[in-house]
C-alpha cells in the first residue's frame, strides 16, 4: 500500500477539520477503500445522508485511487448515480479505482455500498497536476 498524505483541513479526510468527516483511506495500485458511518450532522432528509455528502465521498475515494497510482490531480468532471438512500447510522463501504489513463486525463469509477447493496456509483475524470498546480498540491500535502 502507498502512503498518501492528506491535506489536514480537507472536509472529507483532514484530521484538523473540526466539522469534517475525518475518513481514513487505504490504497494500493490504483484502488482506494474506506468505511464511513454517517451521523445526523449530515442529514438531507430525516434519517438520510445528504446527497452532497454522498457525492463528496465518491469524489474523495476516486481521487485517493488516483493518488495511489502515483499521480497528483484535480477533479475535472464527475457523474453520480444515486441508487438508494444512504441511511444515517449505517456503515458504508467506499470503493474507488482508476479505469484508464489517457494523456493528462485519469478516468475513475467509484461506489458506495451498504450491507444490502449499492447506494451510489460515480464516474470521474481527473486532470493530472503539473507545473505550479502540482507544486501547490505538494505544498498543501506537505510533500513538496
Secondary structure, 3 states (H helix, E strand, C coil): CCCCCCCCCCCCCCCCCCCCCCCCCEEECCEEEEEEECCHHHEEECCEECHHHHHHHHHHHHHHHHHHCCCCEEEEEEEEEECCCCECCCEEEEEEEEEEEECCEEEEEEEEEECCEEEEEEEEEEEECCHHHHHHHHHHHCCC
